C-alpha cells in the first residue's frame, strides 16, 4: 500500500508540462510512431537523509522530486525550442500537492547540448535538462 505522495509529486511536474498544449509530453516512454518534437520525462522521488531541515531525531521529512526531461526535436534548434518550453513550464513554479508544502522548482544542472541520435533509423536531437523540487 502507498500513500500516493510519490506519484502526486511526479504528476505535479507532468501536469505543468502538459498545460502547454503544443508540447507533447510522455511519461517514461515514447509510443511507437512518436514524432518529434516532444519531451520524455523520467522522474524520481527520494527522501534525502542529510537534508538540513530533517527533524531532530534524524527522520527524513523532506521529499526531493527530480524530473529528467529529454527534449527531442528533428534538429538541434527544435530540441532547444522544446527544452525552452520545458524550462518555461517548470522553472520557479511552486506547484500544489495536497498534503505537502512545495518549494519552487529549480534547475538542478546545466542542460546538455542537443545530441544526435540515429538509433531508431531517423535522426533526432535530444537535449537533457534536470529539474528538482523539495516538499515537506
N, CA, C and O atoms as a GROMACS GRO file, in nm:
protein
  544
    1UNK      N    1   0.084  -0.118   0.000
    1UNK     CA    2   0.000   0.000   0.000
    1UNK      C    3   0.089   0.125   0.000
    1UNK      O    4   0.196   0.125   0.061
    2UNK      N    5   0.045   0.228  -0.066
    2UNK     CA    6   0.121   0.353  -0.074
    2UNK      C    7   0.030   0.470  -0.040
    2UNK      O    8  -0.092   0.463  -0.053
    3UNK      N    9   0.093   0.578   0.004
    3UNK     CA   10   0.015   0.697   0.036
    3UNK      C   11  -0.013   0.782  -0.087
    3UNK      O   12  -0.090   0.878  -0.079
    4UNK      N   13   0.047   0.749  -0.200
    4UNK     CA   14   0.022   0.820  -0.325
    4UNK      C   15   0.101   0.949  -0.341
    4UNK      O   16   0.090   1.015  -0.444
    5UNK      N   17   0.180   0.986  -0.240
    5UNK     CA   18   0.251   1.113  -0.248
    5UNK      C   19   0.360   1.114  -0.355
    5UNK      O   20   0.379   1.215  -0.423
    6UNK      N   21   0.430   1.003  -0.371
    6UNK     CA   22   0.534   0.999  -0.475
    6UNK      C   23   0.473   1.028  -0.612
    6UNK      O   24   0.524   1.111  -0.687
    7UNK      N   25   0.365   0.959  -0.645
    7UNK     CA   26   0.302   0.981  -0.776
    7UNK      C   27   0.245   1.121  -0.786
    7UNK      O   28   0.251   1.181  -0.893
    8UNK      N   29   0.190   1.174  -0.678
    8UNK     CA   30   0.136   1.311  -0.680
    8UNK      C   31   0.247   1.412  -0.707
    8UNK      O   32   0.226   1.509  -0.780
    9UNK      N   33   0.364   1.390  -0.649
    9UNK     CA   34   0.478   1.480  -0.673
    9UNK      C   35   0.524   1.473  -0.819
    9UNK      O   36   0.548   1.576  -0.881
   10UNK      N   37   0.536   1.353  -0.872
   10UNK     CA   38   0.574   1.337  -1.013
   10UNK      C   39   0.470   1.401  -1.103
   10UNK      O   40   0.504   1.473  -1.197
   11UNK      N   41   0.344   1.376  -1.074
   11UNK     CA   42   0.235   1.431  -1.155
   11UNK      C   43   0.231   1.583  -1.153
   11UNK      O   44   0.186   1.645  -1.249
   12UNK      N   45   0.277   1.644  -1.044
   12UNK     CA   46   0.279   1.790  -1.037
   12UNK      C   47   0.361   1.848  -1.152
   12UNK      O   48   0.318   1.944  -1.217
   13UNK      N   49   0.477   1.790  -1.178
   13UNK     CA   50   0.560   1.837  -1.289
   13UNK      C   51   0.501   1.801  -1.424
   13UNK      O   52   0.502   1.883  -1.516
   14UNK      N   53   0.450   1.679  -1.437
   14UNK     CA   54   0.390   1.638  -1.564
   14UNK      C   55   0.271   1.726  -1.599
   14UNK      O   56   0.251   1.760  -1.715
   15UNK      N   57   0.191   1.761  -1.500
   15UNK     CA   58   0.074   1.846  -1.522
   15UNK      C   59   0.116   1.985  -1.570
   15UNK      O   60   0.055   2.041  -1.661
   16UNK      N   61   0.220   2.040  -1.509
   16UNK     CA   62   0.271   2.170  -1.554
   16UNK      C   63   0.318   2.163  -1.698
   16UNK      O   64   0.289   2.253  -1.777
   17UNK      N   65   0.389   2.056  -1.733
   17UNK     CA   66   0.437   2.042  -1.871
   17UNK      C   67   0.320   2.025  -1.968
   17UNK      O   68   0.322   2.083  -2.077
   18UNK      N   69   0.221   1.948  -1.931
   18UNK     CA   70   0.107   1.922  -2.020
   18UNK      C   71   0.014   2.042  -2.034
   18UNK      O   72  -0.071   2.045  -2.123
   19UNK      N   73   0.029   2.140  -1.946
   19UNK     CA   74  -0.052   2.262  -1.959
   19UNK      C   75  -0.015   2.338  -2.087
   19UNK      O   76  -0.096   2.414  -2.139
   20UNK      N   77   0.107   2.317  -2.137
   20UNK     CA   78   0.147   2.372  -2.266
   20UNK      C   79   0.095   2.276  -2.372
   20UNK      O   80   0.160   2.176  -2.403
   21UNK      N   81  -0.020   2.304  -2.425
   21UNK     CA   82  -0.089   2.210  -2.514
   21UNK      C   83  -0.017   2.189  -2.647
   21UNK      O   84  -0.051   2.096  -2.721
   22UNK      N   85   0.082   2.272  -2.678
   22UNK     CA   86   0.156   2.250  -2.802
   22UNK      C   87   0.283   2.167  -2.777
   22UNK      O   88   0.363   2.146  -2.869
   23UNK      N   89   0.301   2.120  -2.653
   23UNK     CA   90   0.415   2.036  -2.618
   23UNK      C   91   0.364   1.895  -2.589
   23UNK      O   92   0.282   1.876  -2.500
   24UNK      N   93   0.413   1.798  -2.664
   24UNK     CA   94   0.376   1.659  -2.639
   24UNK      C   95   0.466   1.605  -2.529
   24UNK      O   96   0.589   1.614  -2.537
   25UNK      N   97   0.404   1.549  -2.424
   25UNK     CA   98   0.477   1.503  -2.306
   25UNK      C   99   0.451   1.354  -2.286
   25UNK      O  100   0.336   1.310  -2.283
   26UNK      N  101   0.559   1.278  -2.273
   26UNK     CA  102   0.549   1.135  -2.246
   26UNK      C  103   0.612   1.105  -2.110
   26UNK      O  104   0.717   1.160  -2.075
   27UNK      N  105   0.548   1.019  -2.035
   27UNK     CA  106   0.597   0.978  -1.904
   27UNK      C  107   0.676   0.848  -1.918
   27UNK      O  108   0.619   0.739  -1.909
   28UNK      N  109   0.806   0.861  -1.940
   28UNK     CA  110   0.895   0.745  -1.938
   28UNK      C  111   0.912   0.666  -2.065
   28UNK      O  112   1.006   0.586  -2.074
   29UNK      N  113   0.828   0.683  -2.163
   29UNK     CA  114   0.843   0.607  -2.287
   29UNK      C  115   0.770   0.677  -2.400
   29UNK      O  116   0.664   0.738  -2.381
   30UNK      N  117   0.828   0.667  -2.518
   30UNK     CA  118   0.765   0.722  -2.638
   30UNK      C  119   0.694   0.608  -2.709
   30UNK      O  120   0.756   0.505  -2.737
   31UNK      N  121   0.566   0.623  -2.738
   31UNK     CA  122   0.496   0.515  -2.809
   31UNK      C  123   0.550   0.500  -2.951
   31UNK      O  124   0.606   0.593  -3.009
   32UNK      N  125   0.532   0.382  -3.006
   32UNK     CA  126   0.573   0.358  -3.145
   32UNK      C  127   0.511   0.465  -3.233
   32UNK      O  128   0.392   0.496  -3.221
   33UNK      N  129   0.592   0.520  -3.320
   33UNK     CA  130   0.540   0.621  -3.412
   33UNK      C  131   0.544   0.763  -3.356
   33UNK      O  132   0.497   0.856  -3.422
   34UNK      N  133   0.600   0.781  -3.235
   34UNK     CA  134   0.610   0.916  -3.178
   34UNK      C  135   0.696   1.004  -3.266
   34UNK      O  136   0.807   0.967  -3.304
   35UNK      N  137   0.644   1.121  -3.299
   35UNK     CA  138   0.712   1.212  -3.390
   35UNK      C  139   0.755   1.338  -3.316
   35UNK      O  140   0.673   1.401  -3.250
   36UNK      N  141   0.883   1.375  -3.326
   36UNK     CA  142   0.930   1.496  -3.260
   36UNK      C  143   0.862   1.620  -3.319
   36UNK      O  144   0.815   1.615  -3.433
   37UNK      N  145   0.854   1.727  -3.246
   37UNK     CA  146   0.916   1.748  -3.115
   37UNK      C  147   0.828   1.693  -3.002
   37UNK      O  148   0.706   1.691  -3.011
   38UNK      N  149   0.896   1.649  -2.896
   38UNK     CA  150   0.829   1.602  -2.775
   38UNK      C  151   0.928   1.604  -2.661
   38UNK      O  152   1.048   1.625  -2.680
   39UNK      N  153   0.876   1.583  -2.541
   39UNK     CA  154   0.963   1.568  -2.424
   39UNK      C  155   0.927   1.436  -2.356
   39UNK      O  156   0.810   1.404  -2.334
   40UNK      N  157   1.030   1.359  -2.323
   40UNK     CA  158   1.014   1.235  -2.246
   40UNK      C  159   1.065   1.264  -2.107
   40UNK      O  160   1.178   1.311  -2.090
   41UNK      N  161   0.983   1.236  -2.007
   41UNK     CA  162   1.019   1.269  -1.869
   41UNK      C  163   1.037   1.140  -1.789
   41UNK      O  164   0.952   1.051  -1.789
   42UNK      N  165   1.152   1.132  -1.722
   42UNK     CA  166   1.180   1.025  -1.626
   42UNK      C  167   1.186   1.094  -1.491
   42UNK      O  168   1.259   1.192  -1.475
   43UNK      N  169   1.113   1.044  -1.394
   43UNK     CA  170   1.107   1.114  -1.265
   43UNK      C  171   1.138   1.019  -1.150
   43UNK      O  172   1.110   0.899  -1.156
   44UNK      N  173   1.197   1.076  -1.045
   44UNK     CA  174   1.224   1.002  -0.923
   44UNK      C  175   1.181   1.086  -0.804
   44UNK      O  176   1.176   1.208  -0.811
   45UNK      N  177   1.151   1.017  -0.695
   45UNK     CA  178   1.122   1.084  -0.568
   45UNK      C  179   1.210   1.018  -0.463
   45UNK      O  180   1.212   0.896  -0.450
   46UNK      N  181   1.283   1.100  -0.388
   46UNK     CA  182   1.370   1.047  -0.284
   46UNK      C  183   1.342   1.119  -0.152
   46UNK      O  184   1.272   1.220  -0.148
   47UNK      N  185   1.399   1.065  -0.046
   47UNK     CA  186   1.389   1.124   0.088
   47UNK      C  187   1.532   1.146   0.137
   47UNK      O  188   1.586   1.060   0.207
   48UNK      N  189   1.594   1.260   0.102
   48UNK     CA  190   1.734   1.283   0.135
   48UNK      C  191   1.763   1.270   0.284
   48UNK      O  192   1.701   1.338   0.366
   49UNK      N  193   1.856   1.185   0.318
   49UNK     CA  194   1.889   1.157   0.458
   49UNK      C  195   1.957   1.274   0.526
   49UNK      O  196   1.943   1.291   0.648
   50UNK      N  197   2.030   1.353   0.452
   50UNK     CA  198   2.110   1.458   0.515
   50UNK      C  199   2.058   1.598   0.488
   50UNK      O  200   2.134   1.695   0.495
   51UNK      N  201   1.930   1.611   0.457
   51UNK     CA  202   1.874   1.745   0.435
   51UNK      C  203   1.878   1.821   0.568
   51UNK      O  204   1.840   1.765   0.671
   52UNK      N  205   1.922   1.946   0.567
   52UNK     CA  206   1.937   2.021   0.693
   52UNK      C  207   1.806   2.046   0.768
   52UNK      O  208   1.809   2.077   0.887
   53UNK      N  209   1.693   2.032   0.702
   53UNK     CA  210   1.565   2.056   0.769
   53UNK      C  211   1.497   1.929   0.820
   53UNK      O  212   1.382   1.933   0.863
   54UNK      N  213   1.567   1.815   0.814
   54UNK     CA  214   1.509   1.693   0.871
   54UNK      C  215   1.490   1.712   1.021
   54UNK      O  216   1.555   1.798   1.082
   55UNK      N  217   1.403   1.633   1.081
   55UNK     CA  218   1.373   1.654   1.223
   55UNK      C  219   1.491   1.617   1.314
   55UNK      O  220   1.588   1.555   1.269
   56UNK      N  221   1.482   1.656   1.439
   56UNK     CA  222   1.593   1.637   1.534
   56UNK      C  223   1.626   1.491   1.560
   56UNK      O  224   1.738   1.459   1.601
   57UNK      N  225   1.532   1.403   1.537
   57UNK     CA  226   1.557   1.260   1.555
   57UNK      C  227   1.628   1.200   1.435
   57UNK      O  228   1.660   1.081   1.434
   58UNK      N  229   1.653   1.282   1.335
   58UNK     CA  230   1.720   1.232   1.214
   58UNK      C  231   1.623   1.175   1.113
   58UNK      O  232   1.664   1.114   1.014
   59UNK      N  233   1.493   1.194   1.137
   59UNK     CA  234   1.394   1.143   1.044
   59UNK      C  235   1.393   1.220   0.913
   59UNK      O  236   1.412   1.341   0.911
   60UNK      N  237   1.372   1.150   0.804
   60UNK     CA  238   1.366   1.212   0.672
   60UNK      C  239   1.228   1.274   0.653
   60UNK      O  240   1.129   1.203   0.632
   61UNK      N  241   1.222   1.404   0.659
   61UNK     CA  242   1.094   1.474   0.650
   61UNK      C  243   1.075   1.544   0.517
   61UNK      O  244   0.968   1.599   0.491
   62UNK      N  245   1.175   1.544   0.432
   62UNK     CA  246   1.168   1.613   0.304
   62UNK      C  247   1.160   1.514   0.189
   62UNK      O  248   1.221   1.407   0.192
   63UNK      N  249   1.084   1.552   0.088
   63UNK     CA  250   1.080   1.480  -0.039
   63UNK      C  251   1.161   1.560  -0.140
   63UNK      O  252   1.155   1.683  -0.140
   64UNK      N  253   1.235   1.492  -0.224
   64UNK     CA  254   1.304   1.557  -0.335
   64UNK      C  255   1.258   1.490  -0.464
   64UNK      O  256   1.286   1.372  -0.487
   65UNK      N  257   1.187   1.566  -0.546
   65UNK     CA  258   1.140   1.515  -0.674
   65UNK      C  259   1.234   1.566  -0.783
   65UNK      O  260   1.268   1.684  -0.787
   66UNK      N  261   1.274   1.475  -0.870
   66UNK     CA  262   1.363   1.511  -0.981
   66UNK      C  263   1.296   1.467  -1.110
   66UNK      O  264   1.253   1.353  -1.125
   67UNK      N  265   1.289   1.560  -1.204
   67UNK     CA  266   1.237   1.532  -1.338
   67UNK      C  267   1.352   1.543  -1.437
   67UNK      O  268   1.412   1.650  -1.450
   68UNK      N  269   1.382   1.433  -1.506
   68UNK     CA  270   1.484   1.430  -1.611
   68UNK      C  271   1.409   1.445  -1.742
   68UNK      O  272   1.338   1.354  -1.784
   69UNK      N  273   1.425   1.559  -1.807
   69UNK     CA  274   1.345   1.593  -1.925
   69UNK      C  275   1.430   1.583  -2.051
   69UNK      O  276   1.526   1.659  -2.068
   70UNK      N  277   1.395   1.490  -2.138
   70UNK     CA  278   1.463   1.473  -2.266
   70UNK      C  279   1.380   1.546  -2.371
   70UNK      O  280   1.274   1.499  -2.411
   71UNK      N  281   1.429   1.661  -2.414
   71UNK     CA  282   1.359   1.741  -2.516
   71UNK      C  283   1.411   1.697  -2.652
   71UNK      O  284   1.530   1.713  -2.682
   72UNK      N  285   1.323   1.643  -2.732
   72UNK     CA  286   1.361   1.580  -2.858
   72UNK      C  287   1.302   1.658  -2.976
   72UNK      O  288   1.184   1.692  -2.976
   73UNK      N  289   1.387   1.684  -3.074
   73UNK     CA  290   1.343   1.751  -3.196
   73UNK      C  291   1.409   1.689  -3.317
   73UNK      O  292   1.501   1.608  -3.304
   74UNK      N  293   1.362   1.726  -3.433
   74UNK     CA  294   1.419   1.674  -3.557
   74UNK      C  295   1.553   1.734  -3.591
   74UNK      O  296   1.625   1.682  -3.676
   75UNK      N  297   1.588   1.844  -3.525
   75UNK     CA  298   1.718   1.907  -3.543
   75UNK      C  299   1.754   1.978  -3.412
   75UNK      O  300   1.674   1.981  -3.319
   76UNK      N  301   1.873   2.035  -3.405
   76UNK     CA  302   1.920   2.097  -3.281
   76UNK      C  303   1.830   2.213  -3.238
   76UNK      O  304   1.801   2.228  -3.120
   77UNK      N  305   1.788   2.294  -3.333
   77UNK     CA  306   1.701   2.407  -3.299
   77UNK      C  307   1.568   2.362  -3.241
   77UNK      O  308   1.518   2.423  -3.146
   78UNK      N  309   1.511   2.257  -3.296
   78UNK     CA  310   1.384   2.206  -3.245
   78UNK      C  311   1.400   2.148  -3.104
   78UNK      O  312   1.312   2.162  -3.020
   79UNK      N  313   1.513   2.082  -3.080
   79UNK     CA  314   1.539   2.028  -2.946
   79UNK      C  315   1.555   2.141  -2.846
   79UNK      O  316   1.503   2.132  -2.734
   80UNK      N  317   1.627   2.248  -2.884
   80UNK     CA  318   1.642   2.364  -2.795
   80UNK      C  319   1.509   2.432  -2.770
   80UNK      O  320   1.482   2.476  -2.658
   81UNK      N  321   1.425   2.441  -2.872
   81UNK     CA  322   1.294   2.504  -2.856
   81UNK      C  323   1.207   2.424  -2.759
   81UNK      O  324   1.139   2.481  -2.674
   82UNK      N  325   1.210   2.292  -2.771
   82UNK     CA  326   1.133   2.208  -2.678
   82UNK      C  327   1.188   2.223  -2.537
   82UNK      O  328   1.111   2.229  -2.441
   83UNK      N  329   1.320   2.230  -2.523
   83UNK     CA  330   1.382   2.249  -2.391
   83UNK      C  331   1.342   2.382  -2.330
   83UNK      O  332   1.322   2.392  -2.209
   84UNK      N  333   1.329   2.486  -2.414
   84UNK     CA  334   1.286   2.616  -2.364
   84UNK      C  335   1.142   2.609  -2.313
   84UNK      O  336   1.109   2.671  -2.211
   85UNK      N  337   1.058   2.536  -2.382
   85UNK     CA  338   0.918   2.521  -2.338
   85UNK      C  339   0.913   2.448  -2.203
   85UNK      O  340   0.833   2.483  -2.116
   86UNK      N  341   0.999   2.348  -2.188
   86UNK     CA  342   1.007   2.275  -2.060
   86UNK      C  343   1.048   2.371  -1.949
   86UNK      O  344   0.987   2.375  -1.842
   87UNK      N  345   1.153   2.449  -1.976
   87UNK     CA  346   1.202   2.545  -1.876
   87UNK      C  347   1.092   2.645  -1.840
   87UNK      O  348   1.073   2.676  -1.722
   88UNK      N  349   1.021   2.697  -1.939
   88UNK     CA  350   0.914   2.792  -1.914
   88UNK      C  351   0.804   2.731  -1.827
   88UNK      O  352   0.747   2.798  -1.741
   89UNK      N  353   0.775   2.604  -1.850
   89UNK     CA  354   0.667   2.536  -1.775
   89UNK      C  355   0.706   2.505  -1.631
   89UNK      O  356   0.620   2.508  -1.543
   90UNK      N  357   0.834   2.476  -1.605
   90UNK     CA  358   0.874   2.427  -1.473
   90UNK      C  359   0.949   2.526  -1.386
   90UNK      O  360   0.921   2.536  -1.266
   91UNK      N  361   1.043   2.600  -1.442
   91UNK     CA  362   1.136   2.679  -1.362
   91UNK      C  363   1.066   2.782  -1.275
   91UNK      O  364   0.986   2.863  -1.322
   92UNK      N  365   1.097   2.776  -1.147
   92UNK     CA  366   1.049   2.870  -1.045
   92UNK      C  367   0.900   2.857  -1.011
   92UNK      O  368   0.847   2.938  -0.935
   93UNK      N  369   0.834   2.756  -1.066
   93UNK     CA  370   0.694   2.734  -1.034
   93UNK      C  371   0.685   2.659  -0.902
   93UNK      O  372   0.764   2.568  -0.875
   94UNK      N  373   0.590   2.698  -0.820
   94UNK     CA  374   0.566   2.633  -0.691
   94UNK      C  375   0.433   2.558  -0.702
   94UNK      O  376   0.327   2.616  -0.679
   95UNK      N  377   0.438   2.429  -0.736
   95UNK     CA  378   0.313   2.355  -0.759
   95UNK      C  379   0.238   2.325  -0.629
   95UNK      O  380   0.293   2.336  -0.519
   96UNK      N  381   0.114   2.288  -0.645
   96UNK     CA  382   0.031   2.249  -0.532
   96UNK      C  383   0.017   2.097  -0.531
   96UNK      O  384  -0.024   2.037  -0.630
   97UNK      N  385   0.052   2.036  -0.417
   97UNK     CA  386   0.034   1.893  -0.396
   97UNK      C  387  -0.039   1.878  -0.264
   97UNK      O  388   0.012   1.920  -0.160
   98UNK      N  389  -0.157   1.820  -0.266
   98UNK     CA  390  -0.238   1.807  -0.146
   98UNK      C  391  -0.160   1.732  -0.038
   98UNK      O  392  -0.108   1.623  -0.061
   99UNK      N  393  -0.154   1.792   0.080
   99UNK     CA  394  -0.087   1.730   0.193
   99UNK      C  395   0.059   1.768   0.209
   99UNK      O  396   0.123   1.731   0.307
  100UNK      N  397   0.113   1.844   0.113
  100UNK     CA  398   0.254   1.883   0.119
  100UNK      C  399   0.270   2.032   0.090
  100UNK      O  400   0.186   2.094   0.025
  101UNK      N  401   0.379   2.085   0.138
  101UNK     CA  402   0.418   2.222   0.106
  101UNK      C  403   0.536   2.212   0.010
  101UNK      O  404   0.639   2.154   0.045
  102UNK      N  405   0.522   2.268  -0.108
  102UNK     CA  406   0.625   2.255  -0.212
  102UNK      C  407   0.706   2.383  -0.227
  102UNK      O  408   0.651   2.493  -0.222
  103UNK      N  409   0.836   2.367  -0.244
  103UNK     CA  410   0.924   2.478  -0.278
  103UNK      C  411   0.917   2.500  -0.429
  103UNK      O  412   0.864   2.415  -0.501
  104UNK      N  413   0.969   2.611  -0.477
  104UNK     CA  414   0.972   2.631  -0.622
  104UNK      C  415   1.062   2.528  -0.691
  104UNK      O  416   1.161   2.482  -0.634
  105UNK      N  417   1.027   2.494  -0.812
  105UNK     CA  418   1.107   2.402  -0.893
  105UNK      C  419   1.231   2.476  -0.940
  105UNK      O  420   1.223   2.590  -0.985
  106UNK      N  421   1.344   2.409  -0.930
  106UNK     CA  422   1.473   2.468  -0.968
  106UNK      C  423   1.543   2.382  -1.072
  106UNK      O  424   1.522   2.260  -1.078
  107UNK      N  425   1.627   2.446  -1.152
  107UNK     CA  426   1.711   2.373  -1.246
  107UNK      C  427   1.824   2.309  -1.165
  107UNK      O  428   1.895   2.378  -1.093
  108UNK      N  429   1.841   2.178  -1.177
  108UNK     CA  430   1.938   2.106  -1.095
  108UNK      C  431   2.077   2.100  -1.156
  108UNK      O  432   2.176   2.086  -1.084
  109UNK      N  433   2.084   2.112  -1.286
  109UNK     CA  434   2.214   2.112  -1.352
  109UNK      C  435   2.199   2.178  -1.488
  109UNK      O  436   2.089   2.194  -1.539
  110UNK      N  437   2.311   2.216  -1.544
  110UNK     CA  438   2.310   2.279  -1.676
  110UNK      C  439   2.259   2.180  -1.780
  110UNK      O  440   2.301   2.064  -1.780
  111UNK      N  441   2.170   2.224  -1.869
  111UNK     CA  442   2.120   2.132  -1.974
  111UNK      C  443   2.232   2.087  -2.066
  111UNK      O  444   2.331   2.157  -2.085
  112UNK      N  445   2.215   1.968  -2.124
  112UNK     CA  446   2.313   1.919  -2.221
  112UNK      C  447   2.284   1.982  -2.356
  112UNK      O  448   2.169   2.014  -2.387
  113UNK      N  449   2.388   2.001  -2.437
  113UNK     CA  450   2.363   2.046  -2.574
  113UNK      C  451   2.287   1.937  -2.649
  113UNK      O  452   2.298   1.820  -2.615
  114UNK      N  453   2.210   1.974  -2.751
  114UNK     CA  454   2.141   1.871  -2.829
  114UNK      C  455   2.240   1.768  -2.883
  114UNK      O  456   2.344   1.802  -2.939
  115UNK      N  457   2.205   1.642  -2.865
  115UNK     CA  458   2.291   1.530  -2.906
  115UNK      C  459   2.220   1.452  -3.016
  115UNK      O  460   2.101   1.422  -3.006
  116UNK      N  461   2.294   1.420  -3.119
  116UNK     CA  462   2.240   1.347  -3.234
  116UNK      C  463   2.217   1.201  -3.197
  116UNK      O  464   2.304   1.136  -3.139
  117UNK      N  465   2.099   1.149  -3.232
  117UNK     CA  466   2.065   1.009  -3.206
  117UNK      C  467   2.006   0.950  -3.334
  117UNK      O  468   1.904   0.996  -3.384
  118UNK      N  469   2.072   0.847  -3.386
  118UNK     CA  470   2.025   0.781  -3.507
  118UNK      C  471   1.984   0.637  -3.480
  118UNK      O  472   1.969   0.558  -3.574
  119UNK      N  473   1.967   0.601  -3.351
  119UNK     CA  474   1.943   0.461  -3.314
  119UNK      C  475   1.811   0.405  -3.367
  119UNK      O  476   1.799   0.284  -3.382
  120UNK      N  477   1.715   0.490  -3.396
  120UNK     CA  478   1.586   0.440  -3.446
  120UNK      C  479   1.579   0.441  -3.598
  120UNK      O  480   1.478   0.402  -3.657
  121UNK      N  481   1.688   0.487  -3.663
  121UNK     CA  482   1.688   0.496  -3.809
  121UNK      C  483   1.650   0.634  -3.857
  121UNK      O  484   1.673   0.668  -3.974
  122UNK      N  485   1.592   0.715  -3.772
  122UNK     CA  486   1.557   0.853  -3.803
  122UNK      C  487   1.639   0.943  -3.713
  122UNK      O  488   1.647   0.920  -3.592
  123UNK      N  489   1.700   1.044  -3.770
  123UNK     CA  490   1.782   1.135  -3.690
  123UNK      C  491   1.692   1.223  -3.603
  123UNK      O  492   1.600   1.288  -3.652
  124UNK      N  493   1.722   1.223  -3.473
  124UNK     CA  494   1.660   1.317  -3.380
  124UNK      C  495   1.771   1.376  -3.293
  124UNK      O  496   1.879   1.319  -3.281
  125UNK      N  497   1.743   1.488  -3.235
  125UNK     CA  498   1.836   1.554  -3.145
  125UNK      C  499   1.771   1.560  -3.008
  125UNK      O  500   1.652   1.589  -2.996
  126UNK      N  501   1.849   1.531  -2.903
  126UNK     CA  502   1.798   1.518  -2.766
  126UNK      C  503   1.879   1.607  -2.673
  126UNK      O  504   2.001   1.594  -2.664
  127UNK      N  505   1.811   1.698  -2.605
  127UNK     CA  506   1.875   1.782  -2.504
  127UNK      C  507   1.814   1.745  -2.369
  127UNK      O  508   1.692   1.741  -2.355
  128UNK      N  509   1.899   1.720  -2.270
  128UNK     CA  510   1.850   1.676  -2.138
  128UNK      C  511   1.863   1.790  -2.038
  128UNK      O  512   1.969   1.850  -2.022
  129UNK      N  513   1.751   1.817  -1.970
  129UNK     CA  514   1.753   1.914  -1.860
  129UNK      C  515   1.694   1.847  -1.736
  129UNK      O  516   1.607   1.761  -1.745
  130UNK      N  517   1.744   1.888  -1.621
  130UNK     CA  518   1.706   1.824  -1.495
  130UNK      C  519   1.651   1.932  -1.401
  130UNK      O  520   1.714   2.035  -1.379
  131UNK      N  521   1.533   1.905  -1.347
  131UNK     CA  522   1.467   1.997  -1.256
  131UNK      C  523   1.436   1.924  -1.125
  131UNK      O  524   1.408   1.805  -1.125
  132UNK      N  525   1.443   1.999  -1.014
  132UNK     CA  526   1.417   1.940  -0.883
  132UNK      C  527   1.328   2.030  -0.798
  132UNK      O  528   1.323   2.152  -0.817
  133UNK      N  529   1.259   1.965  -0.704
  133UNK     CA  530   1.173   2.038  -0.611
  133UNK      C  531   1.172   1.965  -0.477
  133UNK      O  532   1.158   1.843  -0.470
  134UNK      N  533   1.188   2.043  -0.371
  134UNK     CA  534   1.172   1.990  -0.235
  134UNK      C  535   1.028   2.011  -0.190
  134UNK      O  536   0.963   2.108  -0.228
  135UNK      N  537   0.981   1.918  -0.110
  135UNK     CA  538   0.848   1.930  -0.049
  135UNK      C  539   0.853   1.869   0.090
  135UNK      O  540   0.934   1.780   0.116
  136UNK      N  541   0.768   1.918   0.178
  136UNK     CA  542   0.758   1.861   0.312
  136UNK      C  543   0.613   1.860   0.357
  136UNK      O  544   0.584   1.815   0.468
   0.00000   0.00000   0.00000
